Amino acid sequence: MHIIDKALLPFAPQAVAARVKARAQVQAFESLSASGNGMPGAGGGSSGSGAGSRWWNPFARDARADTLRHIGTQRAASRELVRTNAIAAGAINTSVDRIIGTGLAFVSSPDRRVLGWSAEQADEWKAATQAEFSLWADDAQACDLTGEQTFYEAQRTVVRGAKESGDIFTLLPTAPRTRMQPYSLRFQLIEADRVGNPLGQMDSEDTAAGIRFAPGGRPIAAHIYDRHPGAGYAPANSGMYHGEWVNFQGDSGRRRLLHHYKKLRPGQPRGVPYLAPVVDLIKQVGRFTEAEVNAAVLNAFFTVLIETESGNSAPVFGADEAGQGASPAGDEIGLGMGAVIGLAKGEKANFADPKRPNPNAEGFIHMLIGLMGMGLGIPKEVLLNQFNSSYSASKAALLAAWVTFRSERAWVGLSFCQPVFETWLAEAVFTGRVKAPGFFADPLLRWAYTRAAWPGDSMGSINPKDEVAAYSAAIDARLMTRERAEWELGGTDWNATFDQKLAEHQRLQKHNLLPVPKAGAAAPNAQPGAAPQGDPADPEDPESDPAP
């Protein structure tokens, strides 16, 4: 009740009741109206369906108006659910783990046809470039302005930030070079809330949500606040919305700022949180789950109430005067664990059976999680990490999810990994640590030098034996390269492990420990200079003794 209602309650209870009823009706009307005016997914607490559909009156707006109307509420609701709701946290964690995993690896892939290189030249340049990039990317002090994350750890933060908040920014400043850190390039991740209009001003024709656009719609700069507006403390020397404009590209063409978000519509200036379509559904399922748990807990409080002829209402045992059981005045009864409470003469005990645990709750919740999965692009089995169906159904669920994860992985590579690598490579060539003749003179040569792949962890296997056989058959039929097969099957680089494989093979061959061919298998082709592959050493044949 309002403070005025509390003051009037002792004198005019009927009037207060009428006021409370009228206020509830107005709030219900506002909730129904909001459900048809862009509030679903904004954390407004309305599902946007059912009775609210009678007030649904959508209006066609451009991408800017539709996206920015509730972006602040959507971000707050998304982050709150990720912190407090198991379904929301599971959806984000599953996406990040499947997309990034241990990190998208850097595989240099220069276009040797454009460069006029032989295969040996390309391999030599790739090995040297990957070693130099690892010198920078593997050291948090060398690549991160804050010194907290390596390049591969930052990939997870980028994906998580873009999904929780809708977008995230990467600033590419410089720092002094040292003998142990020969590169000046650093990255600094900027959360979405730190980019906004100066002094909190309204959007204009050329500025929206902190992004400045050139005529024609090209984003040219972003206004970054000096501190997060939600930091919770008053700035000492500047206002809450003070900051500076940072161009996405410098005068030389070097990238200075990256904006990571999924652009769903032309003219969309900012990203939408990943959970926005299902925010209200997740919230309602969380409330339903909490209610079911509370009902089950209440049902576990088994209390015996006894009516006596004498009307003694004192608790028998298990209840004290200050808490459970009958109060000193005899007008309150509280349930307790294993409590036995006496009733006054004439009182009857009516037990409410909540029928909990609800046997239908699991199926109902799983059905709603299936709807969430449709909106998130993740099958229910993957979202729940429960594969209780047949092998074919589980495999189909993984493949369906992998389509989404693979497209997201490609987006991370193009939005974050590749631009950062290209900026790093320009510095490496400028300082002479990587040799790339013609890099700054010919755009085509520069493009050829900067080609790279960003593979990640494999999808995993449900039936490894059959899948390895399928990959082996594809390789033998020249339908797939060994490099791609190893990435997809094991998540490792075939080129990086080649030397180890060769050394193992030669060592096994030297000691006659190579696998014995299976019966009926074709004999391997003899290689020039290769030692014969016969049976293990014969103790009676001195020439067959293995080397010590």
C-alpha positions as CSV (number, residue, x, y, z in Angstrom):
1,M,0.0,0.0,0.0
2,H,0.9,3.6,-0.5
3,I,2.0,5.6,2.5
4,I,-1.3,7.6,2.2
5,D,-3.3,4.4,2.2
6,K,-1.5,3.2,5.4
7,A,-2.3,6.5,7.1
8,L,-6.0,6.3,6.1
9,L,-6.5,2.6,6.8
10,P,-7.6,3.0,10.5
11,F,-10.1,5.7,9.6
12,A,-11.5,4.7,6.2
13,P,-10.7,1.0,5.4
14,Q,-13.3,0.8,2.6
15,A,-11.9,3.8,0.8
16,V,-8.4,2.5,1.1
17,A,-9.6,-0.9,-0.4
18,A,-11.2,1.0,-3.3
19,R,-8.0,2.9,-3.9
20,V,-5.8,-0.2,-3.9
21,K,-8.2,-2.0,-6.2
22,A,-8.2,1.0,-8.7
23,R,-4.5,1.1,-8.6
24,A,-4.2,-2.6,-9.4
25,Q,-6.6,-2.2,-12.3
26,V,-4.5,0.6,-13.8
27,Q,-1.3,-1.4,-13.4
28,A,-2.9,-4.4,-15.1
29,F,-4.0,-2.2,-17.9
30,E,-0.5,-0.7,-18.3
31,S,1.0,-4.2,-18.3
32,L,-1.4,-5.4,-21.0
33,S,-0.7,-2.3,-23.1
34,A,3.0,-2.7,-22.7
35,S,2.9,-6.3,-24.0
36,G,1.9,-5.1,-27.4
37,N,4.2,-2.1,-27.7
38,G,7.7,-3.5,-27.8
39,M,8.0,-4.6,-24.2
40,P,8.4,-8.4,-24.7
41,G,12.1,-9.2,-24.2
42,A,12.7,-5.9,-22.5
43,G,12.5,-7.3,-19.0
44,G,9.1,-5.7,-18.4
45,G,7.6,-8.9,-17.0
46,S,5.1,-9.4,-19.7
47,S,5.2,-12.4,-22.0
48,G,3.5,-10.5,-24.9
49,S,0.9,-13.1,-25.5
50,G,-2.5,-14.3,-24.2
51,A,-4.7,-11.5,-23.0
52,G,-2.2,-8.9,-23.9
53,S,-2.6,-9.7,-27.6
54,R,-5.9,-7.8,-27.7
55,W,-3.9,-4.6,-27.1
56,W,-1.3,-5.5,-29.7
57,N,-0.8,-2.6,-32.1
58,P,2.6,-2.8,-33.7
59,F,4.1,0.1,-35.6
60,A,6.7,-0.1,-38.4
61,R,9.9,1.6,-37.4
62,D,13.4,1.7,-38.7
63,A,16.2,-0.5,-37.2
64,R,17.4,2.4,-35.0
65,A,14.0,3.1,-33.4
66,D,13.2,-0.6,-32.8
67,T,16.6,-1.5,-31.5
68,L,17.3,1.4,-29.2
69,R,13.9,1.8,-27.5
70,H,14.5,-0.8,-24.8
71,I,18.2,-1.6,-25.2
72,G,19.1,-0.5,-21.7
73,T,16.4,-2.5,-20.1
74,Q,17.2,-5.6,-22.2
75,R,20.9,-5.4,-21.2
76,A,20.0,-5.2,-17.5
77,A,17.5,-8.0,-17.7
78,S,19.9,-10.2,-19.7
79,R,22.8,-9.7,-17.2
80,E,20.5,-10.2,-14.2
81,L,19.2,-13.5,-15.6
82,V,22.7,-14.8,-16.4
83,R,23.7,-14.0,-12.8
84,T,20.6,-15.5,-11.1
85,N,18.9,-17.9,-13.5
86,A,20.2,-21.4,-14.3
87,I,18.6,-21.5,-17.8
88,A,20.0,-18.2,-18.9
89,A,23.4,-18.9,-17.5
90,G,23.4,-22.3,-19.2
91,A,22.5,-20.9,-22.5
92,I,25.3,-18.3,-22.4
93,N,27.9,-20.7,-21.0
94,T,27.0,-23.4,-23.6
95,S,27.3,-21.0,-26.5
96,V,30.6,-19.6,-25.3
97,D,32.1,-23.1,-24.6
98,R,31.0,-24.5,-28.0
99,I,32.0,-21.4,-30.0
100,I,35.3,-20.6,-28.4
101,G,36.2,-23.5,-26.1
102,T,39.9,-23.3,-25.5
103,G,40.3,-20.5,-28.1
104,L,40.2,-20.1,-31.9
105,A,43.7,-21.0,-33.1
106,F,45.6,-18.8,-35.5
107,V,46.6,-20.7,-38.7
108,S,48.4,-18.5,-41.2
109,S,47.2,-19.2,-44.8
110,P,49.0,-16.8,-47.2
111,D,47.8,-17.0,-50.8
112,R,51.0,-18.4,-52.3
113,R,49.6,-18.1,-55.9
114,V,49.3,-14.4,-55.5
115,L,52.7,-14.2,-53.8
116,G,54.4,-16.5,-56.3
117,W,55.7,-18.8,-53.6
118,S,56.4,-22.5,-53.6
119,A,54.8,-24.8,-51.0
120,E,58.1,-24.9,-49.1
121,Q,58.3,-21.1,-49.1
122,A,54.8,-20.7,-47.9
123,D,55.3,-23.3,-45.1
124,E,58.5,-21.5,-43.9
125,W,56.7,-18.1,-43.8
126,K,53.7,-19.5,-42.0
127,A,55.9,-21.1,-39.3
128,A,57.8,-17.9,-38.7
129,T,54.7,-15.7,-38.6
130,Q,52.8,-18.0,-36.3
131,A,55.8,-18.0,-33.9
132,E,55.9,-14.2,-33.9
133,F,52.2,-13.9,-33.3
134,S,52.3,-16.4,-30.4
135,L,55.1,-14.2,-28.9
136,W,52.5,-11.4,-28.7
137,A,49.1,-13.3,-28.3
138,D,50.2,-15.8,-25.6
139,D,51.4,-13.1,-23.2
140,A,48.7,-11.1,-21.4
141,Q,51.2,-8.4,-20.5
142,A,52.2,-8.0,-24.2
143,C,48.7,-7.9,-25.8
144,D,46.2,-6.7,-23.2
145,L,46.3,-3.1,-22.1
146,T,45.2,-4.2,-18.6
147,G,47.5,-7.2,-18.6
148,E,44.7,-9.6,-17.6
149,Q,43.9,-11.7,-20.6
150,T,45.7,-13.3,-23.5
151,F,44.4,-12.9,-27.0
152,Y,42.7,-16.3,-26.8
153,E,41.1,-15.6,-23.4
154,A,39.8,-12.3,-24.7
155,Q,37.9,-14.2,-27.4
156,R,35.6,-15.7,-24.7
157,T,35.0,-12.2,-23.1
158,V,34.1,-10.8,-26.6
159,V,31.5,-13.5,-27.2
160,R,30.1,-13.3,-23.7
161,G,29.9,-9.5,-23.8
162,A,28.2,-9.5,-27.2
163,K,25.6,-12.1,-26.1
164,E,24.8,-10.6,-22.7
165,S,24.8,-6.9,-23.7
166,G,24.2,-7.1,-27.5
167,D,27.6,-5.7,-28.4
168,I,31.1,-5.0,-27.2
169,F,33.9,-2.8,-28.4
170,T,37.7,-3.4,-28.7
171,L,40.0,-0.4,-28.5
172,L,43.4,-0.9,-30.2
173,P,45.8,1.5,-28.4
174,T,49.6,1.4,-28.3
175,A,52.1,1.1,-25.5
176,P,55.9,1.5,-25.3
177,R,57.9,-1.4,-26.7
178,T,60.5,-3.2,-24.6
179,R,63.2,-5.7,-25.3
180,M,61.0,-8.5,-24.1
181,Q,57.8,-7.0,-25.6
182,P,58.8,-5.9,-29.1
183,Y,55.2,-5.0,-30.1
184,S,53.4,-1.8,-29.1
185,L,49.9,-3.0,-30.1
186,R,47.4,-3.6,-27.3
187,F,43.7,-4.3,-27.1
188,Q,41.2,-3.1,-24.5
189,L,37.7,-4.4,-24.3
190,I,35.0,-1.8,-23.7
191,E,31.6,-2.8,-22.4
192,A,28.5,-1.7,-24.3
193,D,27.3,0.8,-21.6
194,R,30.5,2.8,-21.9
195,V,29.5,3.9,-25.4
196,G,26.8,6.5,-25.5
197,N,25.9,10.0,-26.6
198,P,27.9,12.9,-25.0
199,L,26.4,14.1,-21.8
200,G,23.5,11.7,-22.3
201,Q,22.0,13.8,-25.1
202,M,19.2,12.6,-27.3
203,D,19.9,10.9,-30.6
204,S,20.2,13.0,-33.8
205,E,20.3,12.3,-37.5
206,D,24.0,11.6,-37.5
207,T,24.4,10.2,-33.9
208,A,22.7,7.3,-32.3
209,A,23.5,5.5,-29.0
210,G,27.1,6.9,-29.0
211,I,27.8,6.1,-32.7
212,R,28.5,8.9,-35.2
213,F,27.6,8.3,-38.8
214,A,28.9,9.8,-42.0
215,P,26.4,10.8,-44.7
216,G,25.2,7.5,-46.2
217,G,25.2,5.7,-42.9
218,R,28.8,4.6,-42.5
219,P,29.8,4.5,-38.8
220,I,32.9,6.7,-38.3
221,A,33.4,7.1,-34.6
222,A,32.1,6.1,-31.1
223,H,31.9,8.2,-28.0
224,I,33.4,6.3,-25.1
225,Y,32.6,7.4,-21.5
226,D,35.5,7.9,-19.1
227,R,33.9,5.4,-16.8
228,H,30.9,3.0,-16.7
229,P,27.7,5.0,-16.1
230,G,26.6,2.2,-13.7
231,A,29.8,2.3,-11.6
232,G,27.8,3.3,-8.5
233,Y,29.9,6.3,-7.5
234,A,30.0,10.0,-8.4
235,P,32.9,11.1,-10.6
236,A,35.4,13.3,-8.9
237,N,36.5,15.5,-11.7
238,S,34.0,15.0,-14.5
239,G,30.4,14.2,-15.2
240,M,29.0,10.7,-15.5
241,Y,28.6,10.9,-19.3
242,H,31.8,12.7,-20.1
243,G,34.1,11.0,-22.6
244,E,35.8,11.3,-25.9
245,W,35.1,10.4,-29.5
246,V,37.3,7.7,-31.0
247,N,37.4,7.1,-34.7
248,F,37.1,3.5,-36.0
249,Q,40.0,4.1,-38.3
250,G,42.9,6.5,-38.1
251,D,44.1,8.8,-40.9
252,S,46.5,6.1,-42.1
253,G,43.8,3.5,-42.3
254,R,44.9,1.7,-39.2
255,R,42.0,0.3,-37.1
256,R,41.6,2.1,-33.8
257,L,38.3,0.7,-32.6
258,L,36.3,-2.5,-33.4
259,H,32.6,-2.9,-32.8
260,H,31.4,-6.5,-32.3
261,Y,27.7,-7.2,-32.8
262,K,25.4,-9.2,-35.0
263,K,23.7,-6.9,-37.5
264,L,20.2,-8.1,-38.2
265,R,18.8,-5.2,-40.1
266,P,20.2,-2.5,-42.4
267,G,20.8,0.7,-40.4
268,Q,21.0,-1.1,-37.1
269,P,23.5,0.9,-34.9
270,R,23.8,-1.4,-31.9
271,G,23.4,-5.0,-31.1
272,V,20.5,-6.8,-29.4
273,P,21.2,-9.1,-26.4
274,Y,21.1,-12.8,-27.3
275,L,18.5,-13.5,-24.7
276,A,16.1,-10.7,-25.6
277,P,13.5,-12.8,-27.5
278,V,13.2,-15.2,-24.5
279,V,13.9,-12.9,-21.5
280,D,10.3,-12.9,-20.2
281,L,9.9,-16.6,-20.9
282,I,13.0,-17.4,-18.9
283,K,11.8,-15.2,-16.1
284,Q,8.4,-16.8,-15.9
285,V,10.0,-20.3,-16.0
286,G,12.2,-19.2,-13.1
287,R,9.2,-18.1,-11.1
288,F,7.4,-21.3,-11.8
289,T,10.3,-23.4,-10.8
290,E,10.8,-21.4,-7.6
291,A,7.1,-21.8,-6.8
292,E,7.3,-25.6,-7.3
293,V,10.3,-25.8,-5.1
294,N,8.7,-23.8,-2.4
295,A,5.5,-25.9,-2.6
296,A,7.6,-29.1,-2.3
297,V,9.5,-27.7,0.7
298,L,6.1,-26.7,2.3
299,N,4.8,-30.2,1.7
300,A,7.9,-31.6,3.5
301,F,6.9,-29.7,6.7
302,F,4.7,-32.5,8.1
303,T,2.9,-31.3,11.2
304,V,0.5,-33.2,13.4
305,L,-2.4,-31.2,14.9
306,I,-4.3,-32.8,17.8
307,E,-7.7,-31.7,19.1
308,T,-8.3,-32.6,22.8
309,E,-11.5,-32.7,24.9
310,S,-10.0,-30.3,27.4
311,G,-9.2,-27.7,24.8
312,N,-5.5,-27.5,25.7
313,S,-3.9,-25.5,22.8
314,A,-0.4,-25.7,24.2
315,P,2.1,-27.3,21.8
316,V,2.9,-30.9,22.7
317,F,6.5,-30.9,21.5
318,G,8.6,-29.6,18.6
319,A,7.3,-26.0,18.9
320,D,8.4,-23.1,20.9
321,E,6.5,-20.1,22.1
322,A,8.5,-17.6,20.0
323,G,8.4,-19.5,16.7
324,Q,6.6,-22.6,15.6
325,G,3.4,-23.9,17.0
326,A,0.9,-21.9,19.2
327,S,1.8,-18.5,20.3
328,P,1.4,-17.3,23.9
329,A,-1.9,-15.8,22.9
330,G,-3.1,-19.0,21.3
331,D,-4.1,-17.3,18.1
332,E,-1.3,-18.4,15.7
333,I,-0.2,-21.8,14.5
334,G,2.9,-22.3,12.5
335,L,4.0,-25.5,10.7
336,G,7.3,-27.0,11.6
337,M,9.5,-30.0,10.8
338,G,8.1,-32.9,12.8
339,A,6.1,-30.6,15.0
340,V,3.0,-31.8,17.1
341,I,0.6,-29.0,18.0
342,G,-2.5,-29.1,20.2
343,L,-5.7,-27.3,19.2
344,A,-8.3,-25.6,21.3
345,K,-11.7,-27.2,21.9
346,G,-13.8,-26.9,18.8
347,E,-11.0,-26.2,16.4
348,K,-10.5,-28.4,13.4
349,A,-7.4,-29.0,11.4
350,N,-7.9,-28.8,7.6
351,F,-4.7,-29.9,5.8
352,A,-4.0,-28.4,2.4
353,D,-2.3,-30.9,0.1
354,P,-0.3,-29.1,-2.5
355,K,0.4,-32.3,-4.4
356,R,4.1,-31.6,-4.6
357,P,6.4,-32.6,-6.1
358,N,4.3,-32.0,-9.3
359,P,4.8,-35.0,-11.6
360,N,4.0,-32.8,-14.6
361,A,6.4,-30.0,-13.8
362,E,9.4,-31.6,-15.6
363,G,7.6,-32.2,-18.9
364,F,6.1,-28.7,-18.8
365,I,9.5,-27.0,-18.1
366,H,11.2,-29.1,-20.8
367,M,8.5,-28.0,-23.3
368,L,9.2,-24.3,-22.4
369,I,12.9,-24.9,-22.7
370,G,12.3,-26.3,-26.2
371,L,10.6,-23.0,-27.1
372,M,13.6,-21.1,-25.7
373,G,15.9,-23.2,-27.8
374,M,14.1,-22.3,-30.9
375,G,14.6,-18.6,-30.2
376,L,18.3,-19.2,-29.3
377,G,19.2,-21.6,-32.1
378,I,20.1,-24.3,-29.6
379,P,18.2,-27.7,-29.5
380,K,16.7,-28.6,-26.2
381,E,19.1,-31.6,-25.8
382,V,22.1,-29.4,-26.1
383,L,20.7,-26.6,-23.9
384,L,20.0,-29.1,-21.1
385,N,23.0,-31.3,-21.8
386,Q,20.7,-34.3,-21.7
387,F,20.9,-36.8,-24.5
388,N,18.3,-39.4,-23.6
389,S,17.0,-40.1,-27.1
390,S,18.4,-42.4,-29.7
391,Y,21.8,-42.1,-31.2
392,S,20.4,-40.6,-34.4
393,A,18.3,-38.0,-32.5
394,S,21.2,-37.0,-30.3
395,K,23.5,-36.7,-33.4
396,A,20.9,-34.6,-35.2
397,A,20.6,-32.3,-32.2
398,L,24.4,-31.8,-32.1
399,L,24.5,-31.2,-35.8
400,A,21.7,-28.7,-35.7
401,A,23.4,-26.8,-32.8
402,W,26.8,-27.0,-34.6
403,V,25.3,-25.1,-37.6
404,T,24.7,-22.2,-35.2
405,F,28.0,-22.5,-33.4
406,R,30.0,-22.7,-36.6
407,S,28.4,-19.5,-38.0
408,E,29.1,-17.8,-34.6
409,R,32.7,-19.0,-34.8
410,A,33.1,-17.5,-38.2
411,W,31.6,-14.3,-37.0
412,V,34.2,-14.1,-34.1
413,G,37.0,-14.8,-36.6
414,L,35.9,-12.0,-38.9
415,S,34.8,-9.5,-36.3
416,F,37.6,-9.8,-33.7
417,C,40.5,-12.2,-34.6
418,Q,41.2,-11.2,-38.2
419,P,41.1,-7.4,-37.7
420,V,43.4,-7.7,-34.6
421,F,45.8,-10.0,-36.5
422,E,45.9,-7.7,-39.5
423,T,46.7,-4.7,-37.3
424,W,49.4,-6.8,-35.5
425,L,50.9,-8.0,-38.8
426,A,51.2,-4.4,-40.1
427,E,53.3,-3.5,-37.1
428,A,55.4,-6.7,-37.4
429,V,56.2,-6.0,-41.0
430,F,56.9,-2.3,-40.2
431,T,59.4,-3.2,-37.5
432,G,61.0,-5.9,-39.7
433,R,60.2,-8.9,-37.5
434,V,58.2,-10.4,-40.3
435,K,59.4,-10.2,-43.8
436,A,56.7,-9.3,-46.3
437,P,58.0,-7.5,-49.4
438,G,55.4,-5.3,-51.0
439,F,53.1,-5.4,-48.0
440,F,52.6,-1.6,-47.8
441,A,52.9,-1.0,-51.6
442,D,50.3,-3.3,-53.1
443,P,46.9,-3.9,-51.6
444,L,46.6,-7.3,-53.3
445,L,49.9,-8.5,-51.8
446,R,48.8,-7.2,-48.4
447,W,45.6,-9.2,-48.7
448,A,47.6,-12.3,-49.7
449,Y,49.8,-12.0,-46.6
450,T,47.0,-11.5,-44.2
451,R,44.9,-14.6,-45.1
452,A,44.4,-16.8,-42.0
453,A,42.0,-19.4,-40.7
454,W,40.6,-19.5,-37.1
455,P,39.6,-23.1,-36.3
456,G,38.6,-24.1,-32.8
457,D,37.8,-27.2,-30.8
458,S,36.1,-30.0,-32.5
459,M,32.4,-30.8,-32.2
460,G,33.1,-34.0,-30.3
461,S,32.1,-37.5,-31.1
462,I,29.2,-39.7,-30.0
463,N,30.5,-42.7,-31.9
464,P,34.3,-42.1,-32.5
465,K,34.9,-45.4,-34.2
466,D,32.5,-44.8,-37.0
467,E,33.3,-41.1,-37.3
468,V,37.1,-41.8,-37.6
469,A,36.3,-44.4,-40.3
470,A,34.2,-41.9,-42.2
471,Y,36.9,-39.2,-42.1
472,S,39.5,-41.8,-43.2
473,A,37.3,-42.8,-46.1
474,A,36.8,-39.2,-47.1
475,I,40.6,-38.6,-47.0
476,D,41.3,-41.7,-49.1
477,A,38.7,-40.6,-51.7
478,R,40.4,-37.2,-51.9
479,L,37.2,-35.5,-50.6
480,M,38.8,-34.0,-47.6
481,T,42.3,-32.9,-46.6
482,R,44.0,-34.3,-43.6
483,E,44.4,-30.8,-42.1
484,R,40.6,-30.2,-42.1
485,A,39.9,-33.7,-40.9
486,E,42.2,-33.3,-37.9
487,W,40.7,-29.9,-37.0
488,E,37.1,-31.2,-37.1
489,L,37.8,-34.5,-35.4
490,G,40.4,-33.6,-32.8
491,G,40.6,-29.8,-32.8
492,T,44.4,-29.9,-33.5
493,D,46.5,-28.6,-36.3
494,W,47.8,-31.3,-38.7
495,N,50.8,-29.1,-39.7
496,A,51.7,-28.4,-36.0
497,T,51.7,-32.1,-35.1
498,F,53.3,-33.4,-38.3
499,D,56.9,-33.4,-37.0
500,Q,55.8,-35.3,-34.0
501,K,53.9,-37.8,-36.1
502,L,56.9,-38.3,-38.4
503,A,59.3,-38.8,-35.5
504,E,57.0,-41.4,-33.9
505,H,56.6,-43.3,-37.2
506,Q,60.3,-43.4,-37.8
507,R,61.0,-44.5,-34.2
508,L,58.5,-47.3,-34.4
509,Q,59.8,-48.3,-37.9
510,K,63.3,-48.4,-36.6
511,H,62.4,-50.9,-33.9
512,N,60.0,-52.9,-36.0
513,L,57.0,-51.9,-33.9
514,L,54.7,-50.6,-36.7
515,P,51.2,-52.0,-36.5
516,V,50.9,-55.4,-38.2
517,P,48.6,-55.2,-41.2
518,K,45.2,-56.9,-40.8
519,A,44.5,-60.1,-42.5
520,G,43.3,-59.5,-46.1
521,A,44.6,-55.9,-46.2
522,A,46.6,-54.8,-49.2
523,A,50.3,-54.7,-48.8
524,P,51.7,-51.2,-48.3
525,N,53.7,-49.8,-51.2
526,A,57.4,-50.0,-50.7
527,Q,59.0,-46.6,-50.2
528,P,62.5,-45.9,-51.6
529,G,65.0,-46.3,-48.8
530,A,62.5,-47.5,-46.3
531,A,63.3,-50.4,-44.0
532,P,61.3,-53.6,-44.7
533,Q,58.3,-54.1,-42.5
534,G,58.5,-57.7,-41.5
535,D,57.7,-59.8,-38.4
536,P,59.3,-59.0,-35.1
537,A,62.9,-59.9,-34.7
538,D,63.8,-63.6,-34.9
539,P,66.2,-64.6,-32.2
540,E,67.8,-67.2,-34.5
541,D,68.5,-64.6,-37.3
542,P,71.3,-62.2,-36.3
543,E,70.4,-59.7,-39.0
544,S,67.0,-59.3,-37.6
545,D,68.1,-58.2,-34.1
546,P,66.7,-54.7,-33.3
547,A,69.0,-51.9,-32.6
548,P,69.8,-51.5,-28.9
